[in-house]
Amino acid sequence: MLDHVFLSVSDLDRSIAFYTAALTPLGIVNRLDYDGKDGPPGHPDLKGFGANGRMFFWLRQGAVDACAAHVGFVADSQEAVDAAYVAAMAAGATDNGAPGARLHYDPGYYAANVFDPDGYSLEFVYKSWQH
């Protein structure tokens, strides 16, 4: 199980606005700014997102390699997948697969896929057997 992910982005303000909009329908509504000077030498400034008392998705200014990461976010329902997709598209995402069943994985696997403003592959996913 993962505890956290750091994603390097080219424009922090743009990415904060994008992820705030795209993750809100999934219940990921908590934000935290971490000042790197409070960490060990060389620690980056971080912009965190989380829910239920946990911060687990962090952005940092840096070099972007869109092929380096694919991030899947858990949705509590098919409707939440749909809402996250709509919000992401409205916030500047590029479509990479409209909401629907992903039968190549499982009939109960419902997801939507987008590319964020830096080109990272994101997936909003509801797996019926996990709820």
C-alpha positions in Angstrom: 0.0 0.0 0.0 1.3 3.5 -0.9 1.5 6.3 1.7 2.3 9.2 -0.7 3.3 10.2 -4.2 5.3 13.2 -5.3 4.6 14.5 -8.8 6.9 17.1 -10.4 4.9 19.8 -12.4 5.9 22.7 -14.6 3.6 25.3 -13.1 2.5 24.8 -9.5 -0.3 27.4 -9.5 -1.9 25.9 -12.6 -1.5 22.3 -11.2 -3.0 23.3 -7.9 -6.0 24.8 -9.6 -6.3 21.7 -11.9 -6.0 19.1 -9.1 -8.3 21.1 -6.7 -11.0 20.9 -9.4 -10.4 17.4 -10.5 -10.0 15.7 -7.1 -12.9 17.5 -5.3 -15.6 15.1 -6.7 -13.6 12.2 -5.3 -13.7 13.7 -1.8 -10.0 14.7 -1.9 -10.6 18.1 -0.5 -7.8 18.8 2.0 -4.8 20.9 1.0 -1.5 21.5 2.8 1.5 23.5 1.8 4.8 22.1 3.1 7.8 24.5 3.2 10.9 22.5 2.2 13.1 24.5 4.5 11.4 22.7 7.4 12.8 19.4 6.1 16.3 18.0 5.6 18.6 20.0 3.3 17.4 20.0 -0.3 13.8 19.0 0.6 11.4 20.5 -2.0 8.4 22.7 -1.2 5.3 20.6 -1.6 1.7 21.2 -2.3 -0.4 18.4 -0.8 -3.8 16.9 -1.3 -5.6 14.4 0.8 -8.8 13.3 2.6 -9.8 11.8 5.9 -6.9 13.2 7.8 -4.2 11.9 5.4 -2.2 13.8 2.9 -1.1 11.5 0.1 -0.7 13.3 -3.2 1.9 15.9 -3.4 3.0 18.3 -6.2 6.5 19.9 -6.5 8.0 22.3 -9.0 10.3 20.4 -11.3 11.1 18.8 -14.5 8.2 17.0 -16.1 8.4 13.5 -17.7 4.8 12.7 -18.5 5.7 9.1 -19.3 7.1 8.6 -15.9 3.8 8.3 -14.0 0.3 7.1 -14.2 -1.9 7.9 -11.1 -5.1 6.2 -10.4 -7.5 7.8 -7.9 -10.2 5.8 -6.1 -13.8 6.9 -6.6 -16.7 5.8 -4.4 -19.1 5.3 -7.2 -19.5 5.5 -11.0 -21.1 8.9 -10.5 -18.0 10.1 -8.8 -15.9 8.9 -11.7 -18.2 10.8 -14.1 -18.0 14.0 -11.9 -14.2 13.8 -11.6 -13.9 13.4 -15.4 -16.2 16.4 -16.1 -14.3 18.5 -13.6 -10.9 17.6 -14.9 -12.0 18.3 -18.5 -13.4 21.7 -17.5 -10.1 22.5 -15.7 -8.0 21.8 -18.7 -7.4 18.0 -19.0 -7.2 16.2 -22.3 -9.4 13.2 -22.8 -7.7 9.8 -22.7 -10.8 7.6 -22.3 -14.4 8.7 -21.4 -16.1 7.2 -18.4 -17.2 3.7 -18.8 -16.6 0.0 -18.0 -13.1 -1.2 -18.7 -14.1 -4.7 -19.7 -10.5 -5.6 -20.6 -9.9 -5.5 -16.8 -13.2 -6.7 -15.3 -16.9 -6.0 -15.8 -17.0 -4.2 -12.4 -14.1 -1.9 -13.3 -15.5 1.6 -14.2 -13.1 4.4 -15.0 -12.3 7.6 -16.8 -8.9 8.6 -18.1 -7.4 12.0 -18.7 -4.0 13.7 -19.2 -3.3 16.6 -16.8 -1.9 19.9 -18.0 1.6 18.5 -18.0 0.6 15.3 -19.8 0.5 12.9 -16.9 -1.9 10.0 -17.2 -4.6 10.1 -14.6 -7.4 7.6 -13.9 -10.5 8.0 -11.8 -11.6 4.5 -11.0 -14.5 2.7 -9.2 -14.0 -1.1 -8.7 -17.2 -2.5 -7.5 -15.6 -5.4 -5.6 -13.6 -2.9 -3.5 -16.7 -1.2 -2.1 
